[in-house]
């Protein structure tokens, strides 16, 4: 299985570089997982496909303003990006960053009046920096939203709100769980009114999610780790749904990675809070244990998240759906339109 097997052509003009003017006013391509049949709908129509008793699991992670521009005492600038949170008790005074341009141990960098010291160079463009002040506070005051590179623009004040979900709660991600960006409180309320059970999990999204696969054979790729937490209430809801014949629908690939990685504890363990580091890589051939439906965005060619989606939908059904979306001029990627994959 080759990376090139998961390639498709995306015209540049279909890549969304701005969010919809009104959150939630996006298109929705509904793909029948069993037959491959497609329907062109709008995002709010997702409520028509979930039934009373179904469980929708949402990622409540919150994006850090992780991109910092630091200045050396000599005046030179260095771009730093804080990596995602890994654990309940991360030390935000000594933390790993991704950096651009040369750094060496002992270098002093300044962000406003805050001094950062380079403690160690880790390789692969990563370093450990130390600060007397909490780096999350510094990032909140001086940082900017780390927009994906394909947007080819600097983040604006509007991105602080729009590159964040309406239910973001647990600070720790350096990229948004983008499938959730189109979800609104109004749509969630309609789902609840229809008897759908809405629950939450946390997976702190890392930049590794978007790194290119550097091997040709998909099976040789090693996934990065991302920290997750699943509360007891979510596990209880999933167990009840499975026992009563209802479906579990993941809002996005981040939720899918969390639930599938922890499937043993979720399906067979007691309903207690769990946490860990997920490094699961799902590609065609993987047998899903927890999720029965996936509400997601359109993903980049050759990416791990596209392979995950292909594993769930089957590539022979997903690829025609992507070709349909291109022909119908859907908008793609983080700020783009969405897709629901489910048995009707």
Phi and psi in degrees as GROMACS dihedral restraints (atoms count N, CA, C in turn):
[ dihedral_restraints ]
;  ai    aj    ak    al  type     phi  dphi    fc
    3     4     5     6     1  -103.2    20    10
    4     5     6     7     1   151.6    20    10
    6     7     8     9     1   -57.4    20    10
    7     8     9    10     1   -39.0    20    10
    9    10    11    12     1   -63.7    20    10
   10    11    12    13     1   -17.3    20    10
   12    13    14    15     1   -66.0    20    10
   13    14    15    16     1   -19.0    20    10
   15    16    17    18     1  -110.8    20    10
   16    17    18    19     1    37.3    20    10
   18    19    20    21     1  -102.5    20    10
   19    20    21    22     1   144.7    20    10
   21    22    23    24     1  -147.9    20    10
   22    23    24    25     1   159.6    20    10
   24    25    26    27     1   -91.1    20    10
   25    26    27    28     1   128.5    20    10
   27    28    29    30     1  -123.5    20    10
   28    29    30    31     1   113.5    20    10
   30    31    32    33     1   -60.8    20    10
   31    32    33    34     1   138.5    20    10
   33    34    35    36     1   -59.2    20    10
   34    35    36    37     1   -31.4    20    10
   36    37    38    39     1   -70.3    20    10
   37    38    39    40     1   -12.6    20    10
   39    40    41    42     1   -91.4    20    10
   40    41    42    43     1    -4.2    20    10
   42    43    44    45     1   -80.6    20    10
   43    44    45    46     1   118.7    20    10
   45    46    47    48     1   -75.0    20    10
   46    47    48    49     1   118.0    20    10
   48    49    50    51     1  -103.4    20    10
   49    50    51    52     1    -6.3    20    10
   51    52    53    54     1  -133.5    20    10
   52    53    54    55     1   149.5    20    10
   54    55    56    57     1   -72.6    20    10
   55    56    57    58     1   163.6    20    10
   57    58    59    60     1   -55.9    20    10
   58    59    60    61     1   149.1    20    10
   60    61    62    63     1   -56.0    20    10
   61    62    63    64     1   -41.7    20    10
   63    64    65    66     1  -115.5    20    10
   64    65    66    67     1   126.1    20    10
   66    67    68    69     1   -57.0    20    10
   67    68    69    70     1   134.2    20    10
   69    70    71    72     1    93.9    20    10
   70    71    72    73     1   -14.1    20    10
   72    73    74    75     1   -88.3    20    10
   73    74    75    76     1    64.6    20    10
   75    76    77    78     1  -118.4    20    10
   76    77    78    79     1   164.7    20    10
   78    79    80    81     1   -86.6    20    10
   79    80    81    82     1   159.7    20    10
   81    82    83    84     1  -135.8    20    10
   82    83    84    85     1   120.6    20    10
   84    85    86    87     1   -96.4    20    10
   85    86    87    88     1   117.4    20    10
   87    88    89    90     1   -97.5    20    10
   88    89    90    91     1   124.4    20    10
   90    91    92    93     1  -115.5    20    10
   91    92    93    94     1   121.4    20    10
   93    94    95    96     1   -74.2    20    10
   94    95    96    97     1   116.8    20    10
   96    97    98    99     1   -63.7    20    10
   97    98    99   100     1   -30.2    20    10
   99   100   101   102     1   -81.0    20    10
  100   101   102   103     1   -41.8    20    10
  102   103   104   105     1  -108.3    20    10
  103   104   105   106     1   -20.6    20    10
  105   106   107   108     1    84.8    20    10
  106   107   108   109     1     2.5    20    10
  108   109   110   111     1   -67.0    20    10
  109   110   111   112     1   145.2    20    10
  111   112   113   114     1  -121.6    20    10
  112   113   114   115     1   148.1    20    10
  114   115   116   117     1  -135.6    20    10
  115   116   117   118     1   135.9    20    10
  117   118   119   120     1   -93.1    20    10
  118   119   120   121     1   114.0    20    10
  120   121   122   123     1  -129.9    20    10
  121   122   123   124     1  -170.5    20    10
  123   124   125   126     1  -113.1    20    10
  124   125   126   127     1   161.8    20    10
  126   127   128   129     1   -57.6    20    10
  127   128   129   130     1   -41.5    20    10
  129   130   131   132     1   -62.7    20    10
  130   131   132   133     1   -19.0    20    10
  132   133   134   135     1   -70.9    20    10
  133   134   135   136     1    -7.5    20    10
  135   136   137   138     1   -56.0    20    10
  136   137   138   139     1   -27.5    20    10
  138   139   140   141     1   -63.3    20    10
  139   140   141   142     1   -22.6    20    10
  141   142   143   144     1   -74.0    20    10
  142   143   144   145     1   -14.6    20    10
  144   145   146   147     1  -107.4    20    10
  145   146   147   148     1    -6.4    20    10
  147   148   149   150     1  -107.2    20    10
  148   149   150   151     1   138.9    20    10
  150   151   152   153     1  -107.9    20    10
  151   152   153   154     1   161.0    20    10
  153   154   155   156     1   -55.7    20    10
  154   155   156   157     1   132.4    20    10
  156   157   158   159     1    95.7    20    10
  157   158   159   160     1   -20.3    20    10
  159   160   161   162     1   -66.1    20    10
  160   161   162   163     1   153.3    20    10
  162   163   164   165     1  -114.3    20    10
  163   164   165   166     1   127.7    20    10
  165   166   167   168     1  -107.2    20    10
  166   167   168   169     1   122.7    20    10
  168   169   170   171     1  -106.3    20    10
  169   170   171   172     1   128.2    20    10
  171   172   173   174     1  -120.7    20    10
  172   173   174   175     1   143.4    20    10
  174   175   176   177     1   -88.5    20    10
  175   176   177   178     1   118.3    20    10
  177   178   179   180     1   -98.1    20    10
  178   179   180   181     1    21.1    20    10
  180   181   182   183     1   -63.6    20    10
  181   182   183   184     1   155.1    20    10
  183   184   185   186     1  -120.7    20    10
  184   185   186   187     1   135.0    20    10
  186   187   188   189     1   -78.6    20    10
  187   188   189   190     1   132.2    20    10
  189   190   191   192     1   -81.0    20    10
  190   191   192   193     1   147.0    20    10
  192   193   194   195     1   -77.8    20    10
  193   194   195   196     1    74.2    20    10
  195   196   197   198     1   -81.0    20    10
  196   197   198   199     1   -13.8    20    10
  198   199   200   201     1   -88.8    20    10
  199   200   201   202     1   120.4    20    10
  201   202   203   204     1  -120.2    20    10
  202   203   204   205     1   138.4    20    10
  204   205   206   207     1  -103.4    20    10
  205   206   207   208     1   112.0    20    10
  207   208   209   210     1  -105.9    20    10
  208   209   210   211     1   154.2    20    10
  210   211   212   213     1  -118.9    20    10
  211   212   213   214     1   132.4    20    10
  213   214   215   216     1   -78.2    20    10
  214   215   216   217     1   161.6    20    10
  216   217   218   219     1   -61.8    20    10
  217   218   219   220     1   -24.4    20    10
  219   220   221   222     1   -77.4    20    10
  220   221   222   223     1   -11.0    20    10
  222   223   224   225     1   105.7    20    10
  223   224   225   226     1   -13.5    20    10
  225   226   227   228     1   -71.4    20    10
  226   227   228   229     1   147.3    20    10
  228   229   230   231     1   -98.0    20    10
  229   230   231   232     1   147.2    20    10
  231   232   233   234     1  -133.4    20    10
  232   233   234   235     1   134.4    20    10
  234   235   236   237     1   -91.1    20    10
  235   236   237   238     1   128.9    20    10
  237   238   239   240     1  -121.1    20    10
  238   239   240   241     1   141.0    20    10
  240   241   242   243     1  -127.2    20    10
  241   242   243   244     1   117.7    20    10
  243   244   245   246     1   -63.5    20    10
  244   245   246   247     1   138.1    20    10
  246   247   248   249     1   -80.2    20    10
  247   248   249   250     1   165.8    20    10
  249   250   251   252     1   -66.1    20    10
  250   251   252   253     1   165.2    20    10
  252   253   254   255     1   -71.7    20    10
  253   254   255   256     1   139.4    20    10
  255   256   257   258     1  -131.3    20    10
  256   257   258   259     1    82.2    20    10
  258   259   260   261     1   120.9    20    10
  259   260   261   262     1   163.0    20    10
  261   262   263   264     1   -71.1    20    10
  262   263   264   265     1   -26.2    20    10
  264   265   266   267     1  -121.7    20    10
  265   266   267   268     1    40.3    20    10
  267   268   269   270     1   -54.2    20    10
  268   269   270   271     1   140.2    20    10
  270   271   272   273     1   -89.6    20    10
  271   272   273   274     1   105.3    20    10
  273   274   275   276     1   -87.9    20    10
  274   275   276   277     1    14.4    20    10
  276   277   278   279     1   -98.6    20    10
  277   278   279   280     1   -24.7    20    10
  279   280   281   282     1  -129.3    20    10
  280   281   282   283     1   113.7    20    10
  282   283   284   285     1  -147.4    20    10
  283   284   285   286     1   156.9    20    10
  285   286   287   288     1   -86.3    20    10
  286   287   288   289     1   139.9    20    10
  288   289   290   291     1  -130.9    20    10
  289   290   291   292     1   155.8    20    10
  291   292   293   294     1   -96.7    20    10
  292   293   294   295     1   136.5    20    10
  294   295   296   297     1  -131.0    20    10
  295   296   297   298     1   157.0    20    10
  297   298   299   300     1  -118.2    20    10
  298   299   300   301     1   140.7    20    10
  300   301   302   303     1    75.4    20    10
  301   302   303   304     1   168.3    20    10
  303   304   305   306     1   -71.0    20    10
  304   305   306   307     1   136.9    20    10
  306   307   308   309     1  -135.8    20    10
  307   308   309   310     1   156.2    20    10
  309   310   311   312     1  -141.9    20    10
  310   311   312   313     1   157.5    20    10
  312   313   314   315     1   -55.7    20    10
  313   314   315   316     1   137.0    20    10
  315   316   317   318     1    94.9    20    10
  316   317   318   319     1   -14.6    20    10
  318   319   320   321     1   -59.3    20    10
  319   320   321   322     1   139.3    20    10
  321   322   323   324     1  -106.6    20    10
  322   323   324   325     1   132.2    20    10
  324   325   326   327     1  -125.2    20    10
  325   326   327   328     1   150.4    20    10
  327   328   329   330     1  -125.5    20    10
  328   329   330   331     1   131.2    20    10
  330   331   332   333     1  -120.3    20    10
  331   332   333   334     1   105.4    20    10
  333   334   335   336     1    61.7    20    10
  334   335   336   337     1  -130.1    20    10
  336   337   338   339     1   -92.1    20    10
  337   338   339   340     1     6.9    20    10
  339   340   341   342     1   -93.9    20    10
  340   341   342   343     1   127.1    20    10
  342   343   344   345     1   -96.4    20    10
  343   344   345   346     1   130.9    20    10
  345   346   347   348     1  -115.8    20    10
  346   347   348   349     1   140.4    20    10
  348   349   350   351     1  -119.6    20    10
  349   350   351   352     1   132.8    20    10
  351   352   353   354     1   -77.7    20    10
  352   353   354   355     1   115.4    20    10
  354   355   356   357     1   -90.3    20    10
  355   356   357   358     1   -36.7    20    10
  357   358   359   360     1  -157.7    20    10
  358   359   360   361     1   140.9    20    10
  360   361   362   363     1   -98.2    20    10
  361   362   363   364     1   122.8    20    10
  363   364   365   366     1   -94.7    20    10
  364   365   366   367     1   -15.7    20    10
  366   367   368   369     1    93.1    20    10
  367   368   369   370     1   166.3    20    10
  369   370   371   372     1    56.3    20    10
  370   371   372   373     1    33.2    20    10
  372   373   374   375     1    73.6    20    10
  373   374   375   376     1    22.4    20    10
  375   376   377   378     1  -122.6    20    10
  376   377   378   379     1   148.9    20    10
  378   379   380   381     1  -146.7    20    10
  379   380   381   382     1   161.6    20    10
  381   382   383   384     1  -105.2    20    10
  382   383   384   385     1   127.4    20    10
  384   385   386   387     1  -117.6    20    10
  385   386   387   388     1   156.5    20    10
  387   388   389   390     1  -126.3    20    10
  388   389   390   391     1   143.4    20    10
  390   391   392   393     1  -142.1    20    10
  391   392   393   394     1   143.1    20    10
  393   394   395   396     1   -70.3    20    10
  394   395   396   397     1   -21.2    20    10
  396   397   398   399     1  -110.9    20    10
  397   398   399   400     1   149.6    20    10
  399   400   401   402     1   -55.6    20    10
  400   401   402   403     1   122.9    20    10
  402   403   404   405     1   -66.7    20    10
  403   404   405   406     1   -26.5    20    10
  405   406   407   408     1   -65.2    20    10
  406   407   408   409     1   -38.4    20    10
  408   409   410   411     1   -66.9    20    10
  409   410   411   412     1   -41.7    20    10
  411   412   413   414     1   -62.5    20    10
  412   413   414   415     1   -44.3    20    10
  414   415   416   417     1   -63.1    20    10
  415   416   417   418     1   -39.0    20    10
  417   418   419   420     1   -64.3    20    10
  418   419   420   421     1   -35.3    20    10
  420   421   422   423     1   -83.6    20    10
  421   422   423   424     1   -38.0    20    10
  423   424   425   426     1  -118.7    20    10
  424   425   426   427     1   -11.4    20    10
  426   427   428   429     1   -83.4    20    10
  427   428   429   430     1   171.3    20    10
  429   430   431   432     1  -130.0    20    10
  430   431   432   433     1   162.8    20    10
  432   433   434   435     1   -68.4    20    10
  433   434   435   436     1   129.6    20    10
  435   436   437   438     1   -81.1    20    10
  436   437   438   439     1    76.6    20    10
  438   439   440   441     1   -61.5    20    10
  439   440   441   442     1   148.6    20    10
  441   442   443   444     1   -58.9    20    10
  442   443   444   445     1   144.7    20    10
  444   445   446   447     1   -58.3    20    10
  445   446   447   448     1   -30.5    20    10
  447   448   449   450     1   -67.2    20    10
  448   449   450   451     1   -14.4    20    10
  450   451   452   453     1   -72.2    20    10
  451   452   453   454     1   -23.4    20    10
  453   454   455   456     1    54.0    20    10
  454   455   456   457     1    43.6    20    10
  456   457   458   459     1  -155.3    20    10
  457   458   459   460     1   162.5    20    10
  459   460   461   462     1   -80.0    20    10
  460   461   462   463     1   148.0    20    10
  462   463   464   465     1   -67.5    20    10
  463   464   465   466     1   146.1    20    10
  465   466   467   468     1  -113.1    20    10
  466   467   468   469     1   174.9    20    10
  468   469   470   471     1   -60.1    20    10
  469   470   471   472     1   -33.5    20    10
  471   472   473   474     1   -64.7    20    10
  472   473   474   475     1   -31.3    20    10
  474   475   476   477     1   -67.6    20    10
  475   476   477   478     1   -25.0    20    10
  477   478   479   480     1   -58.9    20    10
  478   479   480   481     1   -36.8    20    10
  480   481   482   483     1   -86.6    20    10
  481   482   483   484     1   -44.2    20    10
  483   484   485   486     1   -83.3    20    10
  484   485   486   487     1   -21.1    20    10
  486   487   488   489     1   -94.1    20    10
  487   488   489   490     1    37.8    20    10
  489   490   491   492     1  -147.2    20    10
  490   491   492   493     1   139.8    20    10
  492   493   494   495     1   -77.6    20    10
  493   494   495   496     1   162.6    20    10
  495   496   497   498     1   -73.9    20    10
  496   497   498   499     1   -14.5    20    10
  498   499   500   501     1  -114.1    20    10
  499   500   501   502     1    17.4    20    10
  501   502   503   504     1   -58.3    20    10
  502   503   504   505     1   132.1    20    10
  504   505   506   507     1  -139.9    20    10
  505   506   507   508     1   -43.0    20    10
  507   508   509   510     1  -100.0    20    10
  508   509   510   511     1   103.4    20    10
  510   511   512   513     1   -66.7    20    10
  511   512   513   514     1   132.4    20    10
  513   514   515   516     1   166.7    20    10
  514   515   516   517     1   -11.5    20    10
  516   517   518   519     1   -90.8    20    10
  517   518   519   520     1   152.5    20    10
  519   520   521   522     1  -113.0    20    10
  520   521   522   523     1     8.9    20    10
  522   523   524   525     1  -150.9    20    10
  523   524   525   526     1   148.5    20    10
  525   526   527   528     1   -76.6    20    10
  526   527   528   529     1   148.4    20    10
  528   529   530   531     1   -75.6    20    10
  529   530   531   532     1    87.2    20    10
  531   532   533   534     1   -65.4    20    10
  532   533   534   535     1   -24.3    20    10
  534   535   536   537     1   -61.4    20    10
  535   536   537   538     1   -23.6    20    10
  537   538   539   540     1   -86.1    20    10
  538   539   540   541     1    -9.4    20    10
  540   541   542   543     1   -66.7    20    10
  541   542   543   544     1   -25.4    20    10
  543   544   545   546     1   -87.8    20    10
  544   545   546   547     1   -10.6    20    10
  546   547   548   549     1   -76.1    20    10
  547   548   549   550     1   137.1    20    10
  549   550   551   552     1  -120.9    20    10
  550   551   552   553     1   162.7    20    10
  552   553   554   555     1   -63.1    20    10
  553   554   555   556     1   -32.9    20    10
  555   556   557   558     1   -64.8    20    10
  556   557   558   559     1   -43.0    20    10
  558   559   560   561     1   -67.2    20    10
  559   560   561   562     1   -41.0    20    10
  561   562   563   564     1   -60.5    20    10
  562   563   564   565     1   -40.3    20    10
  564   565   566   567     1   -66.6    20    10
  565   566   567   568     1   -38.4    20    10
  567   568   569   570     1   -61.8    20    10
  568   569   570   571     1   -40.9    20    10
  570   571   572   573     1   -62.0    20    10
  571   572   573   574     1   -46.2    20    10
  573   574   575   576     1   -62.3    20    10
  574   575   576   577     1   -41.8    20    10
  576   577   578   579     1   -61.6    20    10
  577   578   579   580     1   -28.9    20    10
  579   580   581   582     1   -86.0    20    10
  580   581   582   583     1     2.1    20    10
  582   583   584   585     1    93.1    20    10
  583   584   585   586     1     5.5    20    10
  585   586   587   588     1   -75.5    20    10
  586   587   588   589     1   136.9    20    10
  588   589   590   591     1   -94.0    20    10
  589   590   591   592     1   117.0    20    10
  591   592   593   594     1  -101.8    20    10
  592   593   594   595     1   121.2    20    10
  594   595   596   597     1  -131.7    20    10
  595   596   597   598     1   171.4    20    10
  597   598   599   600     1  -128.1    20    10
  598   599   600   601     1   151.9    20    10
  600   601   602   603     1  -139.4    20    10
  601   602   603   604     1   169.2    20    10
  603   604   605   606     1  -127.1    20    10
  604   605   606   607     1   127.1    20    10
  606   607   608   609     1  -134.5    20    10
  607   608   609   610     1   121.1    20    10
  609   610   611   612     1   -82.4    20    10
  610   611   612   613     1   112.8    20    10
  612   613   614   615     1   -75.4    20    10
  613   614   615   616     1   130.3    20    10
  615   616   617   618     1  -105.3    20    10
  616   617   618   619     1   162.3    20    10
  618   619   620   621     1   -62.9    20    10
  619   620   621   622     1   -22.6    20    10
  621   622   623   624     1   -59.3    20    10
  622   623   624   625     1   -24.1    20    10
  624   625   626   627     1   -57.0    20    10
  625   626   627   628     1   -32.1    20    10
  627   628   629   630     1  -105.4    20    10
  628   629   630   631     1     1.9    20    10
  630   631   632   633     1   -70.4    20    10
  631   632   633   634     1   143.8    20    10
  633   634   635   636     1   -67.5    20    10
  634   635   636   637     1   151.8    20    10
  636   637   638   639     1   -78.2    20    10
  637   638   639   640     1   124.0    20    10
  639   640   641   642     1  -100.1    20    10
  640   641   642   643     1    12.7    20    10
  642   643   644   645     1  -122.1    20    10
  643   644   645   646     1   153.0    20    10
  645   646   647   648     1   -80.8    20    10
  646   647   648   649     1   -37.8    20    10
  648   649   650   651     1   -84.4    20    10
  649   650   651   652     1   115.0    20    10
  651   652   653   654     1   -52.9    20    10
  652   653   654   655     1   -38.7    20    10
  654   655   656   657     1   -69.0    20    10
  655   656   657   658     1   -11.7    20    10
  657   658   659   660     1   -94.4    20    10
  658   659   660   661     1     0.3    20    10
  660   661   662   663     1   -77.9    20    10
  661   662   663   664     1   137.0    20    10
  663   664   665   666     1  -105.1    20    10
  664   665   666   667     1   123.8    20    10
  666   667   668   669     1   -80.7    20    10
  667   668   669   670     1   147.9    20    10
  669   670   671   672     1   -72.6    20    10
  670   671   672   673     1   165.1    20    10
  672   673   674   675     1   -99.9    20    10
  673   674   675   676     1   143.2    20    10
  675   676   677   678     1  -132.2    20    10
  676   677   678   679     1   135.3    20    10
  678   679   680   681     1   -77.4    20    10
  679   680   681   682     1   136.5    20    10
  681   682   683   684     1  -134.7    20    10
  682   683   684   685     1   157.6    20    10
  684   685   686   687     1  -138.7    20    10
  685   686   687   688     1   134.8    20    10
  687   688   689   690     1  -125.3    20    10
  688   689   690   691     1   118.0    20    10
  690   691   692   693     1   -75.3    20    10
  691   692   693   694     1   159.1    20    10
  693   694   695   696     1   -57.4    20    10
  694   695   696   697     1   -38.3    20    10
  696   697   698   699     1   -62.6    20    10
  697   698   699   700     1   -36.2    20    10
  699   700   701   702     1   -69.0    20    10
  700   701   702   703     1   -43.0    20    10
  702   703   704   705     1   -62.6    20    10
  703   704   705   706     1   -43.0    20    10
  705   706   707   708     1   -61.6    20    10
  706   707   708   709     1   -41.2    20    10
  708   709   710   711     1   -65.0    20    10
  709   710   711   712     1   -40.8    20    10
  711   712   713   714     1   -66.1    20    10
  712   713   714   715     1   -45.1    20    10
  714   715   716   717     1   -61.1    20    10
  715   716   717   718     1   -41.7    20    10
  717   718   719   720     1   -63.8    20    10
  718   719   720   721     1   -42.3    20    10
  720   721   722   723     1   -61.8    20    10
  721   722   723   724     1   -44.5    20    10
  723   724   725   726     1   -64.4    20    10
  724   725   726   727     1   -40.2    20    10
  726   727   728   729     1   -68.8    20    10
  727   728   729   730     1   -28.5    20    10
  729   730   731   732     1  -102.6    20    10
  730   731   732   733     1     7.8    20    10
  732   733   734   735     1    81.3    20    10
  733   734   735   736     1    15.8    20    10
  735   736   737   738     1   -94.5    20    10
  736   737   738   739     1   170.5    20    10
  738   739   740   741     1  -101.3    20    10
  739   740   741   742     1   153.2    20    10
  741   742   743   744     1  -110.7    20    10
  742   743   744   745     1   120.2    20    10
  744   745   746   747     1  -113.3    20    10
  745   746   747   748     1   127.7    20    10
  747   748   749   750     1   -93.7    20    10
  748   749   750   751     1   131.3    20    10
  750   751   752   753     1   -89.0    20    10
  751   752   753   754     1    86.1    20    10
  753   754   755   756     1   103.9    20    10
  754   755   756   757     1   163.6    20    10
  756   757   758   759     1   -71.8    20    10
  757   758   759   760     1   -24.9    20    10
  759   760   761   762     1   -66.6    20    10
  760   761   762   763     1   -42.5    20    10
  762   763   764   765     1   -65.7    20    10
  763   764   765   766     1   -40.3    20    10
  765   766   767   768     1   -59.8    20    10
  766   767   768   769     1   -46.0    20    10
  768   769   770   771     1   -60.4    20    10
  769   770   771   772     1   -41.7    20    10
  771   772   773   774     1   -63.0    20    10
  772   773   774   775     1   -51.7    20    10
  774   775   776   777     1   -68.8    20    10
  775   776   777   778     1   -39.6    20    10
  777   778   779   780     1   -73.4    20    10
  778   779   780   781     1   -36.3    20    10
  780   781   782   783     1   -62.5    20    10
  781   782   783   784     1   -41.9    20    10
  783   784   785   786     1   -98.1    20    10
  784   785   786   787     1    25.6    20    10
  786   787   788   789     1   -62.0    20    10
  787   788   789   790     1   -34.1    20    10
  789   790   791   792     1   -62.9    20    10
  790   791   792   793     1   -48.7    20    10
  792   793   794   795     1   -67.1    20    10
  793   794   795   796     1   -34.8    20    10
  795   796   797   798     1   -73.5    20    10
  796   797   798   799     1   -42.1    20    10
  798   799   800   801     1   -89.7    20    10
  799   800   801   802     1   -30.0    20    10
  801   802   803   804     1  -118.1    20    10
  802   803   804   805     1   -14.1    20    10
  804   805   806   807     1   -88.9    20    10
  805   806   807   808     1   174.4    20    10
  807   808   809   810     1   -68.9    20    10
  808   809   810   811     1   155.9    20    10
  810   811   812   813     1   -78.9    20    10
  811   812   813   814     1    84.2    20    10
  813   814   815   816     1  -128.8    20    10
  814   815   816   817     1   160.4    20    10
  816   817   818   819     1   -61.2    20    10
  817   818   819   820     1   135.6    20    10
  819   820   821   822     1  -129.4    20    10
  820   821   822   823     1   157.3    20    10
  822   823   824   825     1  -152.1    20    10
  823   824   825   826     1   158.7    20    10
  825   826   827   828     1   175.1    20    10
  826   827   828   829     1  -165.7    20    10
  828   829   830   831     1  -119.8    20    10
  829   830   831   832     1   114.6    20    10
  831   832   833   834     1   -91.8    20    10
  832   833   834   835     1   129.7    20    10
  834   835   836   837     1  -133.6    20    10
  835   836   837   838     1    27.3    20    10
  837   838   839   840     1   -71.0    20    10
  838   839   840   841     1   138.3    20    10
  840   841   842   843     1  -120.0    20    10
  841   842   843   844     1   114.7    20    10
  843   844   845   846     1  -108.3    20    10
  844   845   846   847     1   126.4    20    10
  846   847   848   849     1  -141.9    20    10
  847   848   849   850     1   168.9    20    10
  849   850   851   852     1   -50.3    20    10
  850   851   852   853     1   132.0    20    10
  852   853   854   855     1   114.3    20    10
  853   854   855   856     1   -22.6    20    10
  855   856   857   858     1   -69.5    20    10
  856   857   858   859     1   137.1    20    10
  858   859   860   861     1  -101.2    20    10
  859   860   861   862     1   115.7    20    10
  861   862   863   864     1   -73.7    20    10
  862   863   864   865     1   136.0    20    10
  864   865   866   867     1  -103.1    20    10
  865   866   867   868     1   -30.5    20    10
  867   868   869   870     1  -111.8    20    10
  868   869   870   871     1   -51.6    20    10
  870   871   872   873     1   -83.8    20    10
  871   872   873   874     1   146.8    20    10
  873   874   875   876     1  -117.9    20    10
  874   875   876   877     1    -9.7    20    10
  876   877   878   879     1  -153.6    20    10
  877   878   879   880     1   154.2    20    10
  879   880   881   882     1  -138.6    20    10
  880   881   882   883     1   119.5    20    10
  882   883   884   885     1  -104.0    20    10
  883   884   885   886     1   113.5    20    10
  885   886   887   888     1  -144.8    20    10
  886   887   888   889     1   180.0    20    10
  888   889   890   891     1  -101.5    20    10
  889   890   891   892     1   179.4    20    10
  891   892   893   894     1   -86.3    20    10
  892   893   894   895     1   132.0    20    10
  894   895   896   897     1  -105.7    20    10
  895   896   897   898     1   160.0    20    10
  897   898   899   900     1   -66.8    20    10
  898   899   900   901     1   147.8    20    10
  900   901   902   903     1   -57.5    20    10
  901   902   903   904     1   148.0    20    10
  903   904   905   906     1    66.5    20    10
  904   905   906   907     1    15.4    20    10
  906   907   908   909     1   -98.2    20    10
  907   908   909   910     1   159.2    20    10
  909   910   911   912     1   -64.8    20    10
  910   911   912   913     1   -34.5    20    10
  912   913   914   915     1   -71.6    20    10
  913   914   915   916     1   -31.8    20    10
  915   916   917   918     1   -66.9    20    10
  916   917   918   919     1   -39.2    20    10
  918   919   920   921     1   -65.5    20    10
  919   920   921   922     1   -39.5    20    10
  921   922   923   924     1   -58.7    20    10
  922   923   924   925     1   -48.2    20    10
  924   925   926   927     1   -63.9    20    10
  925   926   927   928     1   -37.9    20    10
  927   928   929   930     1   -65.8    20    10
  928   929   930   931     1   -34.3    20    10
  930   931   932   933     1   -64.2    20    10
  931   932   933   934     1   -36.9    20    10
  933   934   935   936     1   -78.5    20    10
  934   935   936   937     1   -42.8    20    10
  936   937   938   939     1   -90.9    20    10
  937   938   939   940     1   -19.6    20    10
  939   940   941   942     1    78.9    20    10
  940   941   942   943     1   126.8    20    10
  942   943   944   945     1   -61.8    20    10
  943   944   945   946     1   -30.8    20    10
  945   946   947   948     1   -70.1    20    10
  946   947   948   949     1   -15.0    20    10
  948   949   950   951     1  -100.5    20    10
  949   950   951   952     1   -36.2    20    10
  951   952   953   954     1   -71.4    20    10
  952   953   954   955     1   -41.3    20    10
  954   955   956   957     1   -60.8    20    10
  955   956   957   958     1   -46.1    20    10
  957   958   959   960     1   -60.2    20    10
  958   959   960   961     1   -33.5    20    10
  960   961   962   963     1   -65.8    20    10
  961   962   963   964     1   -41.0    20    10
  963   964   965   966     1   -65.5    20    10
  964   965   966   967     1   -40.3    20    10
  966   967   968   969     1   -64.6    20    10
  967   968   969   970     1   -36.4    20    10
  969   970   971   972     1   -64.5    20    10
  970   971   972   973     1   -43.2    20    10
  972   973   974   975     1   -62.8    20    10
  973   974   975   976     1   -38.8    20    10
  975   976   977   978     1   -64.8    20    10
  976   977   978   979     1   -46.3    20    10
  978   979   980   981     1   -63.1    20    10
  979   980   981   982     1   -34.0    20    10
  981   982   983   984     1   -91.1    20    10
  982   983   984   985     1     6.1    20    10
  984   985   986   987     1    59.4    20    10
  985   986   987   988     1    43.8    20    10
  987   988   989   990     1   -65.9    20    10
  988   989   990   991     1   159.1    20    10
  990   991   992   993     1   -96.8    20    10
  991   992   993   994     1   140.6    20    10
  993   994   995   996     1  -111.4    20    10
  994   995   996   997     1   156.9    20    10
  996   997   998   999     1    76.3    20    10
  997   998   999  1000     1  -156.3    20    10
  999  1000  1001  1002     1   -53.3    20    10
 1000  1001  1002  1003     1   -47.8    20    10
 1002  1003  1004  1005     1   -94.5    20    10
 1003  1004  1005  1006     1    13.9    20    10
 1005  1006  1007  1008     1   -93.9    20    10
 1006  1007  1008  1009     1  -162.8    20    10
 1008  1009  1010  1011     1   -79.1    20    10
 1009  1010  1011  1012     1   179.0    20    10
 1011  1012  1013  1014     1  -126.1    20    10
 1012  1013  1014  1015     1   172.1    20    10
 1014  1015  1016  1017     1  -141.8    20    10
 1015  1016  1017  1018     1   135.9    20    10
 1017  1018  1019  1020     1  -115.1    20    10
 1018  1019  1020  1021     1   122.5    20    10
 1020  1021  1022  1023     1  -113.0    20    10
 1021  1022  1023  1024     1   114.2    20    10
 1023  1024  1025  1026     1  -163.3    20    10
 1024  1025  1026  1027     1   153.3    20    10
 1026  1027  1028  1029     1   -74.6    20    10
 1027  1028  1029  1030     1   123.2    20    10
